[in-house]
Amino acid sequence: MNVRFFCLSAALWAAACGITDSVEFGPSAPPPASAGENANGGGDGAGTAAGGKSGAATARKGGVASGGATSQPTSGASGASTAGKPSTAGGAGDGAGGAAGDSGMVAEPVCGNGVIETGEQCDASSPSDHDGCDECRVVCAEHGDDLLESDDHHCYAGYREPQLEFASAREDCEMRGAHLVTIESAAENELVAEFIVESKYIGAFEDVALTAEGSGDYRWVTGEALSFENWANGEPDRAESRCGEGPGPGPGGSRCYEHCVATLPDGRWADQRCDRADGWVCEWEPVGRN
């Protein structure tokens, strides 16, 4: 009786004074779980059927962090991450991203809608056999023989027979579905020079009367300003060309600009009287709207 009383007293004393498991149960007792292990899931403790307070708390905490839902304590560490259902939220994000990605895709060009889109050289809304556009590809040969094509798919042809004044040359190009050439770069000027034997009209002119003195303010027949120029030395010059009718210089001996422009065999430009008969160069732009 005394022995039992002593053992019971010793056990109560050990519990009240915080004696460790190793003292109470001997050196073979399992070590206590660290605070870090409890906070991080407790491993095996959270996975037991009983769960325990530390295991249950870890499972609930893991569930909230993953998906906002509280998992059951009996589900363990692996069950905690499943209870939160992060894959559901992730799936929603993936769906939204997929929808945004789809809306940002570049549409395939539609040949025949009249709009030159990426991958097309031209686009005729009402195709014909002479528009220089076949299945949204430029075909300069449809405009005639011996045409040249630029890198940006413009077509060019030079004519000399019969020689025409500027106004008639301009009209001829328009009847062909083109315009007198407008030159916007050195590369384009070099291409046009391949048609020149003596001289030919290009599309630059001064929009004044033939007999006006003028100011040398030339523009292209398309209405654009001359962003590129390649004048010969001294050109355009105020040559002693008559501004009015009759022989000799103009009224009072005025030195006048010549109001049209021709290109010479070396690719240089010179002002020229618009009533002079000469050759000319036409330019076809790709069919379609940009």
C-alpha contacts under 8 A as a table, 3 or more apart, distances in Angstrom:
res1	aa1	res2	aa2	distance
1	M	4	R	5.28
1	M	5	F	6.26
2	N	5	F	5.07
2	N	6	F	6.07
3	V	6	F	5.04
3	V	7	C	6.22
4	R	7	C	5.21
4	R	8	L	6.17
5	F	8	L	5.21
5	F	9	S	6.09
6	F	9	S	5.10
6	F	10	A	6.11
7	C	10	A	5.03
7	C	11	A	6.20
8	L	11	A	5.18
8	L	12	L	6.31
9	S	12	L	5.22
9	S	13	W	6.07
10	A	13	W	5.01
10	A	14	A	6.14
11	A	14	A	5.16
11	A	15	A	6.31
11	A	24	E	7.81
12	L	15	A	5.23
12	L	16	A	6.17
13	W	16	A	5.21
13	W	17	C	6.20
14	A	17	C	5.31
14	A	18	G	6.16
14	A	19	I	5.09
14	A	24	E	7.07
15	A	18	G	5.41
15	A	19	I	6.26
16	A	19	I	7.90
19	I	23	V	6.20
19	I	24	E	6.58
20	T	23	V	5.38
20	T	24	E	6.27
21	D	24	E	4.92
21	D	25	F	5.49
21	D	26	G	7.05
21	D	29	A	6.23
21	D	30	P	7.82
21	D	31	P	7.87
22	S	25	F	5.41
22	S	26	G	4.62
22	S	27	P	4.87
22	S	28	S	7.01
22	S	29	A	5.56
22	S	30	P	7.96
23	V	26	G	5.36
23	V	27	P	7.14
25	F	28	S	7.52
25	F	29	A	6.09
26	G	29	A	5.99
33	A	37	E	6.42
33	A	38	N	6.99
33	A	42	G	7.94
34	S	37	E	5.30
34	S	38	N	6.58
35	A	38	N	5.23
35	A	39	A	6.22
36	G	39	A	5.11
36	G	40	N	6.13
37	E	40	N	5.20
37	E	41	G	6.32
37	E	42	G	4.84
37	E	43	G	7.49
38	N	41	G	5.59
38	N	42	G	4.50
38	N	54	S	5.89
38	N	55	G	6.96
38	N	58	T	6.56
39	A	42	G	6.93
39	A	58	T	6.15
40	N	43	G	7.97
40	N	58	T	6.88
41	G	46	A	6.57
41	G	55	G	6.79
41	G	58	T	4.98
41	G	59	A	6.64
41	G	62	G	7.56
41	G	77	A	5.79
42	G	45	G	5.44
42	G	46	A	5.73
42	G	54	S	7.31
42	G	55	G	5.96
42	G	58	T	7.00
42	G	77	A	7.69
43	G	46	A	5.89
43	G	47	G	6.86
43	G	77	A	6.50
44	D	47	G	5.11
44	D	48	T	6.51
44	D	76	G	7.92
45	G	48	T	5.66
45	G	51	G	6.24
45	G	52	G	7.00
45	G	54	S	7.63
45	G	55	G	5.28
45	G	76	G	7.79
46	A	51	G	5.28
46	A	52	G	7.21
46	A	54	S	7.34
46	A	55	G	3.68
46	A	56	A	6.07
46	A	58	T	6.99
46	A	59	A	6.65
46	A	73	P	7.20
46	A	74	T	7.39
46	A	75	S	7.65
46	A	76	G	4.42
46	A	77	A	5.66
47	G	51	G	6.42
47	G	55	G	7.35
47	G	74	T	6.75
47	G	75	S	6.39
47	G	76	G	3.65
47	G	77	A	6.01
47	G	78	S	7.78
48	T	51	G	5.00
48	T	74	T	6.88
48	T	76	G	6.80
49	A	74	T	5.54
50	A	74	T	6.78
51	G	54	S	7.79
51	G	55	G	5.31
51	G	56	A	5.60
51	G	73	P	5.96
51	G	74	T	5.58
51	G	76	G	7.30
52	G	55	G	5.29
52	G	56	A	6.01
53	K	56	A	5.21
53	K	57	A	6.05
54	S	57	A	5.25
54	S	58	T	6.23
55	G	58	T	5.19
55	G	59	A	6.32
55	G	73	P	6.96
55	G	76	G	7.23
56	A	59	A	5.18
56	A	60	R	6.30
56	A	72	Q	7.44
56	A	73	P	4.14
56	A	74	T	7.13
56	A	76	G	7.57
57	A	60	R	5.24
57	A	61	K	6.12
57	A	73	P	7.26
58	T	61	K	5.12
58	T	62	G	6.07
58	T	77	A	7.48
59	A	62	G	5.15
59	A	63	G	6.20
59	A	71	S	6.29
59	A	72	Q	7.17
59	A	73	P	5.83
59	A	75	S	7.47
59	A	76	G	6.06
59	A	77	A	5.65
59	A	79	G	7.49
59	A	80	A	4.78
59	A	81	S	8.00
60	R	63	G	5.10
60	R	64	V	6.37
60	R	70	T	5.08
60	R	71	S	5.21
60	R	72	Q	6.88
60	R	73	P	6.77
60	R	80	A	6.61
61	K	64	V	5.31
61	K	65	A	6.31
61	K	70	T	7.43
62	G	65	A	5.24
62	G	66	S	6.18
62	G	77	A	7.71
62	G	80	A	5.52
62	G	81	S	6.15
62	G	84	G	7.75
63	G	66	S	5.30
63	G	67	G	6.09
63	G	68	G	6.40
63	G	69	A	5.64
63	G	70	T	5.17
63	G	71	S	5.45
63	G	80	A	4.88
63	G	81	S	5.58
63	G	82	T	7.54
63	G	83	A	5.77
63	G	84	G	4.52
64	V	67	G	5.56
64	V	68	G	4.05
64	V	69	A	5.17
64	V	70	T	5.64
64	V	71	S	7.96
64	V	84	G	6.33
65	A	68	G	6.15
65	A	84	G	7.58
66	S	69	A	7.99
66	S	81	S	6.21
66	S	84	G	5.11
66	S	85	K	7.16
66	S	86	P	5.74
67	G	83	A	7.64
67	G	84	G	3.84
67	G	85	K	5.54
67	G	86	P	5.05
67	G	89	A	7.64
68	G	84	G	5.95
69	A	83	A	6.61
69	A	84	G	5.03
69	A	85	K	7.92
70	T	80	A	8.00
70	T	83	A	6.92
70	T	84	G	6.92
71	S	75	S	7.14
71	S	79	G	7.25
71	S	80	A	5.48
71	S	83	A	5.01
71	S	84	G	6.95
72	Q	75	S	5.66
72	Q	80	A	7.56
72	Q	83	A	7.89
73	P	76	G	6.29
75	S	78	S	7.11
75	S	79	G	4.46
75	S	80	A	6.41
76	G	79	G	5.10
76	G	80	A	6.12
77	A	80	A	5.08
77	A	81	S	6.93
78	S	81	S	5.70
78	S	82	T	6.66
79	G	82	T	5.01
79	G	83	A	5.95
80	A	83	A	5.17
80	A	84	G	6.67
81	S	84	G	5.53
81	S	85	K	7.04
81	S	86	P	7.75
82	T	85	K	5.31
82	T	86	P	7.56
85	K	88	T	5.70
85	K	89	A	7.40
86	P	89	A	5.39
86	P	90	G	6.14
87	S	90	G	4.89
87	S	91	G	5.86
88	T	91	G	5.08
88	T	92	A	6.42
89	A	92	A	5.19
89	A	93	G	6.44
90	G	93	G	5.07
90	G	94	D	6.18
91	G	94	D	5.02
91	G	95	G	6.16
92	A	95	G	5.10
92	A	96	A	6.32
93	G	96	A	5.17
93	G	97	G	6.16
94	D	97	G	5.08
94	D	98	G	6.01
95	G	98	G	5.03
95	G	99	A	6.23
96	A	99	A	5.16
96	A	100	A	6.30
97	G	100	A	5.12
97	G	101	G	6.05
98	G	101	G	5.00
98	G	102	D	6.14
99	A	102	D	5.14
99	A	103	S	6.35
100	A	103	S	5.19
100	A	104	G	6.43
101	G	104	G	5.25
101	G	105	M	6.67
102	D	105	M	5.50
109	P	117	E	5.68
109	P	118	T	6.55
109	P	119	G	7.14
109	P	120	E	7.49
110	V	113	N	6.22
110	V	117	E	7.75
111	C	114	G	7.62
111	C	120	E	7.82
111	C	123	D	6.12
111	C	124	A	7.91
111	C	135	E	6.88
111	C	136	C	6.10
112	G	115	V	7.78
112	G	123	D	5.75
112	G	124	A	5.58
112	G	125	S	4.83
112	G	126	S	7.34
112	G	127	P	7.69
112	G	136	C	7.63
113	N	123	D	6.82
113	N	124	A	6.99
113	N	125	S	5.04
114	G	123	D	4.93
114	G	124	A	4.91
114	G	125	S	4.15
114	G	126	S	7.84
114	G	287	V	7.81
114	G	288	G	4.89
114	G	289	R	6.20
115	V	122	C	7.81
115	V	123	D	5.75
115	V	124	A	7.77
115	V	125	S	7.92
115	V	288	G	5.21
115	V	289	R	4.69
115	V	290	N	5.99
116	I	120	E	5.81
116	I	121	Q	6.73
116	I	122	C	5.44
116	I	123	D	5.35
116	I	288	G	5.61
116	I	289	R	5.72
116	I	290	N	5.21
117	E	120	E	5.57
117	E	290	N	7.23
120	E	123	D	7.07
120	E	136	C	5.53
120	E	137	R	6.56
121	Q	136	C	5.77
121	Q	137	R	5.07
121	Q	138	V	5.94
121	Q	153	H	6.68
121	Q	286	P	6.90
122	C	133	C	6.07
122	C	136	C	4.79
122	C	137	R	5.80
122	C	138	V	6.14
122	C	286	P	5.13
122	C	287	V	5.15
122	C	288	G	5.70
123	D	133	C	6.85
123	D	135	E	7.72
123	D	136	C	4.94
123	D	137	R	7.86
123	D	286	P	7.78
123	D	287	V	5.69
123	D	288	G	4.77
123	D	289	R	7.72
124	A	127	P	5.16
124	A	131	D	7.81
124	A	133	C	6.76
124	A	136	C	7.28
124	A	287	V	5.70
124	A	288	G	5.59
125	S	288	G	7.45
127	P	131	D	7.09
127	P	133	C	7.53
127	P	134	D	7.94
128	S	131	D	5.74
129	D	132	G	7.53
129	D	142	E	7.19
130	H	133	C	7.86
130	H	142	E	5.26
130	H	143	H	6.31
131	D	142	E	6.93
131	D	143	H	7.43
131	D	287	V	6.99
132	G	138	V	5.53
132	G	139	V	4.75
132	G	140	C	5.48
132	G	141	A	7.22
132	G	142	E	5.14
132	G	143	H	6.33
132	G	286	P	7.52
132	G	287	V	7.48
133	C	136	C	5.69
133	C	137	R	5.43
133	C	138	V	4.63
133	C	139	V	5.63
133	C	286	P	7.46
133	C	287	V	6.73
134	D	137	R	5.20
134	D	138	V	6.38
134	D	139	V	6.54
138	V	153	H	6.45
138	V	286	P	6.78
139	V	142	E	5.96
140	C	143	H	5.71
140	C	144	G	7.35
140	C	147	L	6.29
140	C	148	L	7.29
140	C	149	E	6.75
140	C	155	C	5.68
141	A	144	G	5.24
141	A	145	D	5.97
141	A	146	D	7.65
141	A	147	L	6.66
143	H	147	L	7.81
143	H	176	R	7.65
144	G	147	L	6.79
146	D	157	A	6.94
147	L	155	C	6.40
147	L	156	Y	5.42
147	L	157	A	4.93
148	L	155	C	5.62
148	L	156	Y	5.21
148	L	157	A	6.68
148	L	191	L	7.84
149	E	152	D	8.00
149	E	153	H	5.67
149	E	154	H	5.55
149	E	155	C	4.57
149	E	156	Y	6.44
150	S	153	H	5.08
150	S	154	H	5.31
150	S	155	C	6.56
150	S	188	E	7.32
150	S	191	L	7.68
151	D	154	H	7.52
153	H	285	E	7.50
153	H	286	P	6.58
154	H	283	E	6.89
154	H	284	W	5.72
154	H	285	E	4.93
154	H	286	P	6.04
155	C	283	E	5.65
155	C	284	W	4.97
155	C	285	E	6.67
156	Y	181	V	7.74
156	Y	192	V	7.44
156	Y	281	V	6.99
156	Y	282	C	5.71
156	Y	283	E	4.64
156	Y	284	W	6.41
157	A	195	F	7.41
157	A	281	V	5.71
157	A	282	C	5.48
157	A	283	E	6.81
158	G	195	F	5.46
158	G	196	I	7.73
158	G	279	G	7.44
158	G	280	W	5.87
158	G	281	V	4.32
158	G	282	C	6.39
159	Y	279	G	5.55
159	Y	280	W	5.48
159	Y	281	V	6.24
160	R	163	Q	5.27
160	R	200	K	7.83
160	R	278	D	6.82
160	R	279	G	4.07
160	R	280	W	6.53
161	E	279	G	7.17
162	P	279	G	7.77
163	Q	277	A	5.14
163	Q	278	D	4.66
163	Q	279	G	5.20
164	L	167	A	7.97
164	L	168	S	5.81
164	L	169	A	5.62
164	L	276	R	7.51
164	L	277	A	4.47
164	L	278	D	5.35
164	L	279	G	6.49
164	L	280	W	7.99
165	E	168	S	5.44
165	E	169	A	6.12
165	E	274	C	6.18
165	E	275	D	5.04
165	E	276	R	5.35
165	E	277	A	4.48
165	E	278	D	6.36
166	F	169	A	5.10
166	F	170	R	6.12
166	F	201	Y	6.85
166	F	260	C	7.30
166	F	274	C	5.19
166	F	275	D	6.49
166	F	276	R	7.39
166	F	277	A	7.47
166	F	278	D	7.86
167	A	170	R	5.16
167	A	171	E	6.31
167	A	274	C	7.50
168	S	171	E	5.03
168	S	172	D	6.13
169	A	172	D	5.05
169	A	173	C	6.46
169	A	180	L	7.56
169	A	201	Y	7.83
169	A	279	G	7.79
169	A	280	W	6.29
170	R	173	C	5.43
170	R	174	E	6.50
170	R	179	H	6.60
170	R	180	L	5.72
170	R	203	G	7.72
171	E	174	E	5.12
171	E	175	M	6.23
172	D	175	M	5.17
172	D	176	R	6.50
173	C	176	R	5.13
173	C	177	G	6.54
173	C	178	A	5.00
173	C	179	H	4.89
173	C	180	L	6.00
173	C	282	C	5.51
173	C	283	E	7.75
174	E	177	G	5.04
174	E	178	A	4.97
174	E	179	H	5.29
174	E	180	L	7.95
175	M	178	A	7.22
177	G	284	W	6.96
178	A	282	C	6.08
178	A	283	E	5.38
178	A	284	W	4.60
178	A	285	E	7.22
179	H	203	G	7.62
179	H	221	V	7.66
179	H	282	C	5.48
179	H	283	E	5.49
179	H	284	W	6.79
180	L	201	Y	7.77
180	L	202	I	5.74
180	L	203	G	4.57
180	L	221	V	7.11
180	L	280	W	7.29
180	L	281	V	5.88
180	L	282	C	4.55
180	L	283	E	6.01
181	V	202	I	5.34
181	V	203	G	5.14
181	V	281	V	5.76
181	V	282	C	5.09
181	V	283	E	4.85
182	T	202	I	6.80
182	T	203	G	5.43
182	T	204	A	7.15
182	T	220	W	6.18
182	T	221	V	7.62
182	T	222	T	7.85
182	T	283	E	7.55
183	I	188	E	6.01
183	I	189	N	5.94
183	I	228	F	6.92
184	E	188	E	6.66
184	E	189	N	7.60
184	E	226	L	7.48
184	E	227	S	6.27
184	E	228	F	5.11
184	E	229	E	7.97
185	S	188	E	5.24
185	S	189	N	6.22
185	S	228	F	5.88
186	A	189	N	4.97
186	A	190	E	6.13
186	A	228	F	7.77
187	A	190	E	5.15
187	A	191	L	6.37
188	E	191	L	5.09
188	E	192	V	6.30
189	N	192	V	5.16
189	N	193	A	6.22
189	N	267	G	6.60
190	E	193	A	5.15
190	E	194	E	6.94
190	E	267	G	6.59
191	L	194	E	5.63
191	L	195	F	7.95
192	V	195	F	5.84
192	V	196	I	7.43
192	V	267	G	7.73
192	V	281	V	7.55
193	A	196	I	5.25
193	A	263	T	7.51
193	A	264	L	7.58
193	A	265	P	6.23
193	A	266	D	6.84
193	A	267	G	5.09
195	F	281	V	7.70
196	I	199	S	5.74
196	I	200	K	6.49
196	I	263	T	7.51
196	I	264	L	6.56
196	I	265	P	5.02
197	V	264	L	7.76
197	V	265	P	5.58
198	E	264	L	6.18
198	E	265	P	5.76
199	S	262	A	6.16
199	S	263	T	5.54
199	S	264	L	4.66
199	S	265	P	6.34
199	S	278	D	7.08
199	S	279	G	6.73
200	K	262	A	5.17
200	K	263	T	5.60
200	K	264	L	7.03
200	K	278	D	5.86
200	K	279	G	4.40
200	K	280	W	4.50
200	K	281	V	6.67
201	Y	260	C	7.74
201	Y	261	V	6.03
201	Y	262	A	4.20
201	Y	263	T	6.42
201	Y	278	D	6.75
201	Y	279	G	6.08
201	Y	280	W	4.40
201	Y	281	V	6.48
202	I	261	V	6.13
202	I	262	A	5.50
202	I	263	T	6.63
202	I	280	W	6.26
202	I	281	V	6.06
203	G	220	W	5.36
203	G	221	V	5.42
203	G	261	V	7.29
204	A	218	Y	5.96
204	A	219	R	5.31
204	A	220	W	4.42
204	A	221	V	6.28
204	A	260	C	6.25
204	A	261	V	5.54
205	F	218	Y	5.02
205	F	219	R	5.68
205	F	220	W	6.45
205	F	221	V	7.23
205	F	259	H	5.55
205	F	260	C	4.24
205	F	261	V	5.98
206	E	214	G	7.45
206	E	216	G	6.79
206	E	217	D	5.93
206	E	218	Y	4.57
206	E	219	R	6.38
206	E	259	H	4.82
206	E	260	C	6.24
207	D	218	Y	7.61
207	D	219	R	7.99
207	D	259	H	7.40
208	V	212	A	6.34
208	V	214	G	6.64
208	V	259	H	7.34
209	A	212	A	5.20
210	L	243	C	7.33
210	L	259	H	7.12
210	L	273	R	7.88
210	L	274	C	7.09
210	L	275	D	7.94
211	T	242	R	7.74
211	T	243	C	4.49
211	T	244	G	4.78
211	T	245	E	7.46
212	A	243	C	5.96
212	A	244	G	7.47
212	A	256	C	7.92
213	E	243	C	6.00
213	E	254	S	7.75
213	E	255	R	7.74
213	E	256	C	4.96
213	E	257	Y	6.30
214	G	217	D	7.72
214	G	256	C	6.80
214	G	257	Y	5.93
214	G	258	E	7.95
214	G	259	H	7.27
215	S	257	Y	6.86
216	G	236	P	7.09
216	G	257	Y	6.16
216	G	259	H	7.34
218	Y	225	A	7.51
218	Y	226	L	7.22
218	Y	259	H	7.71
218	Y	260	C	7.97
219	R	223	G	6.32
219	R	224	E	6.02
219	R	225	A	4.96
219	R	226	L	5.85
220	W	223	G	5.37
220	W	224	E	5.33
220	W	225	A	6.27
220	W	226	L	6.72
221	V	224	E	7.39
226	L	229	E	6.48
230	N	267	G	7.55
230	N	268	R	5.47
230	N	269	W	5.83
231	W	234	G	7.76
231	W	235	E	5.52
231	W	236	P	6.91
231	W	268	R	5.28
231	W	269	W	4.40
231	W	270	A	6.13
232	A	235	E	5.38
232	A	236	P	7.85
232	A	268	R	4.88
232	A	269	W	5.40
232	A	270	A	6.20
234	G	237	D	5.83
235	E	269	W	7.31
235	E	270	A	5.57
235	E	271	D	6.72
236	P	257	Y	7.21
236	P	270	A	5.84
236	P	271	D	5.25
237	D	257	Y	6.35
237	D	271	D	7.20
238	R	241	S	7.89
238	R	255	R	5.16
238	R	256	C	4.87
238	R	257	Y	4.77
238	R	258	E	7.60
239	A	255	R	5.63
239	A	256	C	6.03
239	A	257	Y	6.56
239	A	258	E	7.81
240	E	248	G	7.85
240	E	249	P	5.41
240	E	250	G	7.77
240	E	253	G	7.84
240	E	254	S	7.24
240	E	255	R	4.88
240	E	256	C	6.53
241	S	248	G	7.18
241	S	249	P	5.32
241	S	250	G	6.85
241	S	255	R	6.58
241	S	256	C	6.17
241	S	257	Y	7.77
241	S	258	E	7.59
242	R	245	E	7.03
242	R	246	G	7.55
242	R	247	P	7.09
242	R	248	G	5.86
242	R	249	P	4.13
242	R	250	G	4.08
242	R	251	P	7.74
242	R	254	S	7.69
242	R	255	R	7.67
242	R	256	C	7.05
243	C	249	P	6.84
243	C	250	G	4.37
243	C	251	P	7.04
243	C	254	S	7.37
243	C	255	R	7.86
243	C	256	C	6.02
244	G	250	G	5.26
244	G	251	P	6.57
245	E	250	G	7.69
248	G	253	G	7.92
249	P	252	G	7.76
249	P	253	G	4.99
249	P	254	S	6.21
249	P	255	R	6.92
250	G	253	G	5.17
250	G	254	S	5.05
250	G	255	R	7.01
250	G	256	C	7.45
251	P	254	S	5.97
257	Y	271	D	7.31
258	E	261	V	7.95
258	E	271	D	5.38
258	E	272	Q	4.96
258	E	273	R	4.78
258	E	274	C	7.22
259	H	271	D	6.51
259	H	272	Q	6.37
259	H	273	R	5.93
259	H	274	C	6.18
260	C	271	D	5.59
260	C	272	Q	5.08
260	C	273	R	5.85
260	C	274	C	5.16
261	V	269	W	6.71
261	V	270	A	5.69
261	V	271	D	4.39
261	V	272	Q	5.31
261	V	273	R	7.99
262	A	269	W	5.77
262	A	270	A	5.59
262	A	271	D	6.33
262	A	272	Q	6.34
263	T	267	G	5.83
263	T	268	R	5.69
263	T	269	W	4.43
263	T	270	A	6.37
264	L	267	G	5.33
264	L	268	R	5.43
264	L	269	W	6.03
264	L	270	A	7.42
265	P	268	R	7.37
272	Q	276	R	7.52
273	R	276	R	5.65
